[in-house]
Amino acid sequence: MTEMITLLTQLSGLGQNVLWVGFLVFLRVGAAMAILPAFGEQAVPPRVKLVIALVFTAVVAPAVSSNVASVAIGSTTPFVTEVIAGLLIGIGLRLFIHALQIAASIIAQATTISQLFAGTGPDPQPAIGNILVMAGLSLALAAGLHLHVVELLILSYGPLPAGQFPGASDMADWGLDQISKAFSLGFSLAAPFVVASFIYNVAIGVINRAMPSLMVSLIGAPALAAGGLLLLAVITPLLLLVWMTALETFVAAPFQVSP
């Protein structure tokens, strides 16, 4: 009888450790899941997000149990540190969606199709924003975004140990670097449209100077919109390939800061 009581006591202590590790992992996974691309979209119901977070927790927890088990049980500090770590991971990936939205805004203004297809999604986006975002999310999921997220969460316990606050200066440098890369990527994706629009407007200006009586606006605006849509249909696969390459580069070294 005494041996049974001793065994039950040991099992209860083991169960407490398992629950503690699982809860801390869930805090990090849940915070990241709230803003991750695809999984954290506004169109995804909260209950579905909760189930996805629990599934990711079940996958990640066994791989990082040795890193999390050292955190003292009952401490309140990990409640904050794990949420911060999860938000950093989610923000790093969410910036790639913002890069697509930035590119879409530039393309829309350059090709005068800023209202086409707008307002068809949960987030108001100009012109082709919804098309690029949905295409990017579909491509990322087809390329194994869920596997990359699991890998990123597991490896994050190296630079972001459980129960420890990240360095403020390091995170500031990392955040500025990621934001600058997002804007740079967005402009790079839109560059062909900006160049084509510039050349087209210069040509229209020359034609207008040569033939002042010609109603250039009646001819130029529809032609620019049609040319923009044609260029979009031709170059979108290449744009998404560049975007996907940048996303995979980030996943390979998520916390690396450019010199």
VEXKOLSE-917109 format. One line per 4 residues: number of its first residue (from 1); for each residue x, y, z of N, C-alpha, C, O. Coordinates in steps of 0.2 Angstrom, whole numbers, plus 5000, padded with zeros to 4 digits. Example, Ala and Ser with C-alpha at 12.3 -4.5 7.8 and 13.67 -1.06 7.14 Angstrom:
1	5066,4972,5039,5062,4978,5039,5066,4984,5039,5071,4983,5042  5064,4989,5035,5068,4995,5036,5064,5000,5039,5067,5006,5040
END
This chain:
1	5004,4994,5000,5000,5000,5000,5004,5006,5000,5003,5011,4996  5010,5006,5004,5014,5012,5004,5018,5013,4998,5019,5019,4996  5019,5007,4995,5023,5008,4988,5018,5011,4983,5020,5015,4979  5012,5009,4983,5007,5012,4978,5006,5019,4980,5006,5023,4975
5	5006,5021,4986,5005,5029,4987,5011,5032,4985,5010,5038,4982  5017,5029,4986,5023,5033,4983,5023,5033,4976,5025,5039,4973  5021,5028,4973,5021,5028,4965,5016,5034,4963,5017,5037,4958  5010,5034,4966,5005,5039,4964,5007,5046,4965,5006,5051,4961
9	5011,5047,4970,5014,5053,4972,5019,5055,4966,5019,5061,4964  5023,5051,4964,5028,5052,4959,5024,5054,4953,5026,5058,4949  5019,5050,4951,5015,5051,4945,5012,5058,4945,5012,5061,4940  5009,5060,4951,5006,5066,4951,5011,5072,4950,5010,5077,4947
13	5017,5071,4953,5023,5076,4952,5025,5076,4944,5026,5082,4941  5025,5070,4941,5027,5070,4934,5021,5073,4930,5022,5077,4925  5015,5072,4932,5009,5075,4928,5009,5083,4929,5008,5086,4924  5011,5085,4934,5011,5092,4936,5017,5096,4931,5016,5101,4928
17	5023,5092,4930,5028,5095,4926,5026,5095,4919,5027,5100,4915  5022,5090,4917,5020,5089,4910,5015,5095,4908,5015,5098,4903  5010,5096,4913,5005,5101,4912,5009,5108,4912,5007,5112,4908  5014,5109,4916,5017,5116,4916,5021,5117,4910,5021,5122,4907
21	5024,5112,4907,5028,5112,4901,5023,5114,4895,5024,5118,4891  5018,5110,4895,5013,5111,4890,5009,5118,4890,5008,5121,4885  5008,5120,4896,5005,5127,4897,5010,5132,4894,5008,5137,4891  5016,5132,4896,5021,5137,4894,5022,5137,4886,5022,5142,4883
25	5022,5131,4883,5023,5130,4876,5016,5133,4873,5017,5136,4867  5010,5132,4876,5004,5134,4873,5004,5142,4873,5001,5145,4868  5007,5145,4878,5007,5152,4878,5011,5155,4872,5009,5160,4869  5017,5152,4871,5021,5155,4865,5017,5153,4858,5017,5157,4854
29	5015,5147,4858,5011,5145,4852,5005,5149,4851,5003,5151,4845  5001,5150,4856,4995,5154,4855,4996,5161,4853,4992,5164,4849  5001,5164,4856,5002,5171,4855,5004,5172,4847,5002,5176,4844  5008,5167,4845,5011,5167,4838,5005,5166,4833,5004,5169,4828
33	5000,5161,4835,4995,5159,4831,4990,5165,4830,4986,5165,4825  4990,5170,4835,4985,5175,4834,4986,5180,4828,4982,5183,4825  4993,5180,4826,4994,5184,4820,4998,5181,4815,5001,5184,4810  4999,5174,4815,5002,5171,4810,4999,5171,4803,4992,5172,4803
37	5002,5172,4797,4999,5171,4791,4995,5165,4790,4997,5160,4793  4989,5165,4787,4985,5160,4786,4981,5157,4792,4975,5157,4792  4985,5155,4797,4982,5153,4803,4979,5158,4807,4974,5157,4811  4981,5164,4807,4979,5169,4811,4975,5175,4807,4974,5180,4810
41	4972,5173,4802,4968,5178,4798,4962,5179,4801,4959,5175,4805  4959,5185,4800,4952,5187,4803,4947,5182,4801,4942,5181,4804  4947,5179,4795,4942,5175,4792,4942,5168,4796,4937,5165,4796  4947,5167,4800,4947,5160,4803,4944,5161,4810,4946,5166,4814
45	4939,5157,4811,4935,5158,4818,4940,5157,4824,4944,5153,4824  4938,5160,4830,4942,5159,4836,4943,5152,4838,4948,5150,4840  4938,5148,4838,4938,5141,4840,4943,5137,4836,4946,5133,4838  4943,5139,4829,4947,5135,4825,4954,5137,4826,4959,5132,4827
49	4956,5143,4828,4962,5145,4830,4965,5142,4836,4970,5140,4837  4960,5141,4841,4961,5138,4847,4963,5130,4846,4968,5128,4849  4960,5127,4842,4961,5120,4840,4968,5119,4837,4972,5115,4838  4969,5124,4832,4976,5124,4829,4981,5125,4834,4987,5122,4833
53	4980,5130,4838,4986,5131,4843,4987,5125,4848,4993,5123,4849  4982,5121,4850,4982,5115,4854,4986,5110,4850,4990,5106,4853  4985,5109,4843,4988,5104,4839,4995,5106,4839,5000,5102,4839  4997,5112,4837,5004,5114,4837,5008,5113,4843,5013,5111,4843
57	5004,5115,4849,5007,5114,4855,5009,5106,4857,5014,5105,4859  5004,5102,4854,5006,5095,4855,5012,5092,4851,5015,5088,4853  5013,5096,4846,5019,5094,4841,5025,5097,4844,5030,5094,4844  5025,5103,4846,5031,5107,4848,5033,5105,4855,5039,5104,4857
61	5028,5104,4860,5030,5102,4867,5035,5097,4868,5040,5097,4872  5034,5091,4865,5039,5085,4866,5046,5087,4864,5051,5085,4867  5047,5091,4859,5053,5093,4856,5057,5098,4861,5063,5098,4860  5053,5102,4864,5056,5107,4868,5056,5106,4876,5057,5111,4880
65	5053,5101,4878,5052,5099,4885,5058,5100,4889,5058,5103,4895  5064,5098,4887,5070,5099,4891,5072,5107,4892,5075,5108,4897  5070,5111,4887,5071,5118,4887,5067,5122,4892,5068,5126,4896  5060,5119,4892,5055,5122,4896,5055,5120,4903,5053,5123,4908
69	5057,5113,4904,5057,5110,4911,5061,5114,4916,5059,5113,4922  5066,5117,4914,5070,5121,4919,5067,5127,4922,5069,5130,4927  5061,5129,4919,5058,5135,4922,5054,5133,4928,5051,5128,4928  5055,5137,4933,5052,5136,4940,5044,5135,4939,5041,5140,4937
73	5041,5130,4942,5034,5129,4942,5031,5135,4947,5033,5136,4952  5026,5138,4944,5022,5143,4948,5025,5150,4947,5022,5155,4950  5030,5151,4944,5033,5158,4942,5028,5161,4937,5026,5158,4933  5027,5168,4938,5023,5172,4934,5027,5175,4928,5024,5177,4923
77	5033,5175,4929,5037,5179,4924,5036,5175,4917,5036,5179,4912  5037,5169,4917,5036,5165,4910,5029,5167,4906,5029,5166,4900  5024,5169,4910,5018,5171,4907,5019,5176,4902,5016,5177,4897  5023,5181,4904,5024,5187,4900,5030,5185,4894,5029,5187,4889
81	5035,5182,4896,5040,5181,4892,5038,5176,4886,5040,5177,4880  5034,5171,4887,5032,5167,4882,5027,5170,4877,5028,5169,4871  5023,5174,4880,5018,5178,4875,5022,5183,4871,5021,5183,4865  5027,5186,4874,5032,5191,4870,5035,5187,4864,5036,5189,4859
85	5038,5181,4866,5042,5177,4861,5037,5175,4855,5039,5175,4850  5031,5173,4857,5026,5171,4852,5024,5176,4847,5023,5176,4841  5023,5182,4850,5022,5188,4846,5027,5190,4842,5026,5192,4836  5033,5190,4844,5039,5191,4840,5039,5186,4833,5040,5189,4828
89	5038,5180,4835,5038,5175,4829,5032,5177,4824,5033,5177,4818  5026,5178,4827,5021,5180,4823,5022,5186,4819,5020,5186,4813  5025,5191,4822,5026,5198,4818,5031,5197,4813,5030,5199,4807  5036,5193,4814,5041,5191,4809,5038,5189,4803,5040,5190,4797
93	5033,5184,4803,5030,5181,4798,5025,5185,4795,5024,5185,4789  5021,5189,4799,5016,5193,4797,5018,5199,4792,5015,5201,4788  5025,5201,4793,5027,5206,4789,5028,5205,4782,5028,5209,4778  5028,5198,4781,5028,5196,4773,5022,5197,4770,5021,5199,4764
97	5016,5197,4774,5010,5198,4771,5009,5206,4770,5006,5208,4765  5012,5210,4775,5012,5217,4774,5016,5219,4768,5015,5224,4764  5021,5215,4766,5025,5217,4760,5021,5216,4754,5022,5220,4749  5017,5211,4754,5013,5210,4748,5008,5215,4748,5006,5218,4742
101	5005,5218,4753,5000,5223,4753,5003,5230,4751,5000,5234,4748  5010,5231,4753,5013,5237,4751,5014,5237,4743,5013,5242,4740  5016,5231,4741,5017,5230,4734,5011,5231,4730,5011,5234,4725  5005,5229,4733,4999,5230,4729,4997,5237,4729,4994,5239,4724
105	4998,5241,4735,4996,5248,4735,5000,5252,4730,4998,5256,4726  5007,5250,4729,5011,5253,4724,5009,5252,4717,5008,5256,4713  5007,5245,4716,5005,5243,4709,4999,5246,4707,4998,5249,4702  4994,5247,4712,4987,5250,4711,4988,5257,4709,4985,5259,4704
109	4992,5261,4712,4993,5268,4711,4996,5269,4704,4995,5274,4701  5001,5264,4703,5005,5265,4696,5001,5263,4690,5002,5266,4685  4996,5259,4691,4992,5257,4685,4985,5259,4685,4981,5257,4681  4983,5264,4690,4976,5267,4690,4971,5261,4691,4965,5262,4689
113	4972,5256,4695,4967,5251,4696,4966,5250,4704,4965,5245,4706  4967,5256,4707,4967,5256,4714,4960,5254,4717,4960,5252,4723  4955,5254,4714,4948,5252,4716,4946,5245,4714,4941,5242,4716  4949,5242,4709,4947,5236,4706,4948,5230,4711,4954,5229,4714
117	4943,5226,4713,4943,5220,4717,4944,5223,4725,4945,5218,4729  4943,5229,4726,4944,5231,4733,4938,5229,4737,4932,5229,4735  4939,5228,4744,4934,5227,4748,4931,5220,4748,4925,5219,4751  4934,5216,4745,4931,5209,4745,4933,5204,4750,4931,5199,4751
121	4938,5207,4754,4941,5203,4760,4939,5206,4766,4937,5212,4767  4941,5203,4772,4940,5206,4779,4944,5212,4780,4942,5216,4784  4950,5213,4777,4954,5219,4777,4953,5223,4771,4954,5220,4766  4952,5229,4772,4951,5234,4766,4958,5234,4763,4963,5237,4766
125	4959,5233,4757,4965,5233,4753,4964,5236,4746,4958,5235,4743  4968,5240,4744,4968,5243,4737,4969,5238,4731,4973,5233,4732  4965,5238,4726,4966,5235,4720,4967,5227,4721,4963,5223,4723  4973,5225,4719,4975,5218,4718,4977,5215,4725,4980,5210,4725
129	4977,5219,4730,4979,5217,4737,4977,5210,4739,4980,5206,4741  4970,5209,4738,4967,5203,4740,4970,5197,4736,4971,5192,4738  4971,5198,4729,4973,5193,4725,4980,5191,4727,4981,5185,4727  4984,5196,4728,4991,5194,4729,4992,5191,4736,4995,5186,4737
133	4988,5193,4741,4988,5190,4748,4986,5183,4748,4989,5178,4750  4980,5182,4744,4977,5175,4744,4982,5171,4740,4982,5165,4742  4985,5173,4735,4989,5169,4731,4995,5167,4735,4998,5162,4735  4998,5172,4739,5004,5171,4743,5003,5166,4748,5007,5162,4750
137	4997,5167,4752,4995,5162,4757,4994,5155,4754,4996,5150,4758  4991,5154,4749,4990,5148,4746,4996,5144,4744,4997,5139,4745  5001,5149,4741,5008,5146,4739,5011,5144,4745,5015,5139,4746  5011,5148,4751,5015,5146,4757,5012,5140,4760,5016,5136,4762
141	5006,5139,4760,5003,5133,4763,5005,5127,4759,5006,5122,4762  5004,5128,4752,5006,5122,4748,5014,5120,4749,5015,5114,4748  5018,5125,4751,5025,5124,4751,5027,5121,4758,5032,5121,4760  5022,5120,4763,5023,5118,4769,5024,5123,4775,5028,5122,4779
145	5020,5128,4775,5020,5133,4780,5019,5131,4787,5023,5133,4791  5015,5126,4788,5014,5123,4794,5020,5120,4797,5022,5120,4803  5024,5116,4792,5030,5113,4795,5035,5118,4796,5039,5118,4801  5036,5124,4792,5040,5129,4794,5039,5133,4801,5043,5134,4804
149	5032,5133,4802,5030,5136,4808,5032,5132,4814,5035,5134,4819  5031,5125,4814,5033,5121,4819,5041,5121,4820,5043,5121,4826  5045,5121,4814,5052,5121,4815,5054,5128,4818,5059,5128,4822  5051,5133,4816,5052,5140,4819,5051,5140,4826,5055,5143,4830
153	5045,5138,4828,5044,5138,4836,5049,5134,4840,5051,5136,4845  5051,5128,4837,5055,5124,4841,5062,5127,4841,5065,5127,4847  5065,5130,4836,5071,5133,4836,5071,5140,4839,5077,5142,4841  5065,5143,4840,5065,5149,4844,5067,5149,4851,5069,5154,4854
157	5067,5143,4854,5069,5142,4861,5077,5143,4862,5079,5143,4867  5081,5143,4856,5088,5145,4857,5089,5152,4858,5092,5154,4863  5087,5157,4853,5088,5164,4854,5083,5167,4859,5085,5172,4862  5077,5163,4860,5072,5166,4865,5071,5161,4870,5066,5157,4870
161	5076,5160,4875,5075,5154,4880,5068,5155,4884,5066,5161,4885  5065,5150,4886,5059,5150,4890,5060,5154,4897,5065,5152,4900  5056,5158,4899,5056,5162,4905,5061,5167,4906,5062,5170,4911  5064,5169,4900,5069,5175,4900,5066,5180,4895,5064,5179,4889
165	5067,5187,4897,5065,5192,4893,5070,5193,4887,5076,5193,4889  5068,5194,4881,5073,5196,4876,5076,5202,4877,5073,5207,4880  5083,5203,4875,5086,5210,4876,5083,5215,4872,5081,5214,4866  5081,5221,4875,5078,5226,4872,5081,5229,4866,5078,5230,4860
169	5088,5230,4866,5092,5233,4861,5092,5228,4855,5091,5230,4849  5093,5221,4856,5093,5216,4851,5086,5216,4847,5086,5215,4841  5081,5216,4851,5074,5216,4848,5073,5222,4844,5069,5222,4839  5075,5228,4846,5074,5234,4843,5078,5234,4836,5075,5235,4831
173	5084,5231,4836,5088,5231,4830,5084,5226,4825,5084,5227,4819  5082,5220,4828,5079,5215,4824,5072,5218,4821,5071,5216,4815  5068,5221,4825,5062,5224,4822,5063,5229,4817,5060,5229,4812  5068,5233,4818,5069,5238,4812,5072,5235,4806,5070,5237,4801
177	5076,5230,4807,5079,5226,4801,5073,5223,4797,5073,5223,4791  5068,5220,4801,5063,5216,4798,5058,5221,4794,5056,5219,4789  5057,5227,4797,5052,5231,4794,5055,5234,4788,5052,5235,4783  5062,5236,4788,5065,5239,4782,5065,5233,4777,5064,5235,4771
181	5066,5227,4778,5066,5222,4773,5059,5221,4770,5058,5220,4764  5054,5222,4774,5047,5221,4772,5046,5227,4767,5043,5225,4761  5048,5233,4768,5046,5238,4764,5051,5237,4757,5048,5239,4752  5057,5235,4758,5061,5234,4752,5058,5228,4748,5059,5229,4742
185	5056,5223,4751,5053,5218,4747,5047,5220,4743,5046,5218,4738  5043,5224,4747,5036,5226,4744,5038,5231,4738,5035,5230,4732  5043,5235,4738,5045,5240,4733,5048,5236,4727,5047,5237,4721  5052,5231,4729,5055,5226,4724,5050,5223,4720,5050,5222,4714
189	5045,5220,4723,5039,5217,4719,5035,5221,4715,5033,5219,4709  5035,5228,4717,5031,5232,4713,5035,5236,4708,5033,5240,4703  5042,5235,4708,5046,5239,4703,5045,5238,4696,5045,5243,4692  5043,5232,4693,5042,5232,4686,5036,5236,4684,5036,5239,4679
193	5031,5236,4688,5025,5240,4687,5026,5248,4687,5024,5252,4683  5031,5250,4692,5033,5257,4692,5036,5259,4686,5035,5264,4684  5041,5255,4684,5045,5256,4678,5041,5257,4672,5041,5261,4668  5036,5252,4671,5032,5252,4665,5027,5258,4665,5026,5261,4660
197	5025,5260,4671,5020,5265,4672,5024,5272,4670,5021,5276,4667  5030,5272,4672,5034,5278,4671,5036,5279,4663,5035,5284,4660  5038,5274,4660,5039,5274,4653,5032,5275,4649,5033,5279,4644  5027,5273,4651,5021,5274,4648,5018,5281,4648,5016,5284,4644
201	5019,5284,4654,5017,5291,4655,5021,5296,4652,5019,5301,4649  5028,5294,4651,5032,5298,4647,5030,5298,4640,5030,5303,4636  5029,5292,4637,5026,5291,4630,5020,5295,4629,5019,5299,4624  5015,5295,4634,5009,5299,4633,5010,5306,4633,5007,5310,4629
205	5015,5308,4637,5017,5315,4637,5020,5318,4631,5018,5323,4628  5024,5314,4628,5027,5316,4621,5021,5316,4616,5021,5320,4612  5017,5311,4616,5011,5311,4611,5007,5317,4612,5004,5320,4607  5005,5319,4618,5001,5325,4620,5004,5331,4617,5001,5336,4615
209	5011,5332,4618,5015,5338,4615,5014,5338,4608,5014,5343,4605  5015,5332,4605,5015,5332,4597,5008,5333,4594,5007,5335,4589  5003,5330,4598,4996,5331,4595,4992,5334,4601,4988,5330,4604  4992,5340,4602,4988,5343,4607,4980,5342,4607,4977,5342,4612
213	4978,5341,4601,4971,5340,4600,4968,5333,4601,4962,5332,4602  4973,5329,4602,4971,5322,4604,4969,5321,4611,4972,5323,4615  4963,5318,4612,4961,5317,4619,4965,5311,4622,4962,5305,4622  4970,5313,4625,4975,5307,4627,4972,5304,4633,4973,5298,4634
217	4969,5307,4638,4966,5304,4644,4961,5299,4642,4960,5294,4646  4957,5300,4637,4952,5295,4635,4955,5288,4632,4952,5283,4632  4961,5289,4629,4965,5283,4627,4970,5281,4632,4970,5274,4632  4973,5285,4635,4978,5283,4639,4976,5279,4646,4979,5274,4647
221	4971,5282,4649,4969,5278,4655,4966,5271,4654,4969,5267,4658  4962,5270,4649,4960,5263,4648,4966,5258,4646,4967,5253,4648  4970,5261,4642,4976,5257,4640,4981,5256,4646,4984,5250,4646  4982,5260,4650,4986,5259,4656,4983,5254,4661,4987,5250,4663
225	4977,5254,4662,4973,5249,4666,4974,5242,4663,4975,5237,4666  4973,5242,4656,4973,5235,4653,4980,5233,4653,4981,5227,4654  4985,5237,4652,4992,5235,4652,4994,5233,4659,4998,5228,4659  4992,5236,4664,4993,5234,4671,4990,5227,4672,4994,5223,4675
229	4984,5226,4670,4981,5219,4671,4985,5214,4667,4986,5208,4670  4987,5215,4661,4991,5211,4657,4998,5209,4660,5000,5203,4661  5001,5214,4662,5008,5214,4666,5007,5210,4672,5011,5206,4674  5001,5211,4676,5000,5207,4682,4999,5200,4681,5002,5196,4684
233	4996,5198,4675,4994,5191,4674,5001,5188,4672,5002,5182,4673  5005,5191,4668,5012,5188,4666,5017,5188,4671,5020,5183,4672  5017,5193,4676,5023,5193,4680,5021,5191,4687,5026,5190,4691  5015,5190,4689,5013,5187,4696,5017,5181,4698,5019,5181,4704
237	5017,5176,4694,5021,5170,4696,5028,5171,4698,5030,5168,4703  5031,5176,4694,5038,5177,4696,5038,5181,4703,5043,5180,4707  5034,5186,4704,5033,5190,4710,5032,5185,4716,5036,5186,4721  5028,5180,4715,5027,5176,4721,5033,5171,4722,5034,5169,4728
241	5036,5170,4717,5042,5166,4718,5048,5169,4722,5051,5167,4726  5048,5176,4720,5053,5180,4724,5051,5181,4731,5055,5180,4736  5044,5182,4732,5041,5182,4739,5042,5176,4743,5044,5176,4749  5041,5170,4740,5042,5164,4743,5049,5163,4745,5051,5160,4750
245	5054,5165,4741,5061,5164,4742,5063,5168,4748,5067,5166,4753  5060,5174,4749,5062,5178,4754,5059,5175,4761,5062,5176,4766  5053,5172,4760,5050,5169,4766,5054,5163,4769,5055,5163,4775  5056,5159,4764,5060,5153,4766,5067,5156,4769,5070,5152,4773
249	5070,5161,4766,5076,5164,4769,5075,5166,4776,5080,5165,4780  5070,5169,4778,5068,5171,4784,5067,5165,4789,5070,5165,4795  5064,5160,4787,5063,5154,4791,5069,5151,4793,5070,5148,4798  5074,5151,4788,5080,5148,4789,5084,5151,4794,5088,5148,4798
253	5084,5158,4795,5088,5162,4800,5083,5168,4802,5084,5173,4800  5078,5166,4807,5073,5171,4808,5075,5177,4812,5073,5182,4812  5081,5176,4816,5083,5181,4821,5089,5184,4819,5093,5187,4823  5091,5183,4813,5098,5186,4810,5096,5193,4808,5092,5195,4805
257	5101,5198,4810,5100,5205,4809,5105,5206,4803,5111,5205,4804  5103,5210,4798,5108,5212,4793,5113,5216,4795,5112,5221,4799  5120,5216,4793,5125,5220,4796,5124,5227,4793,5128,5232,4794
END
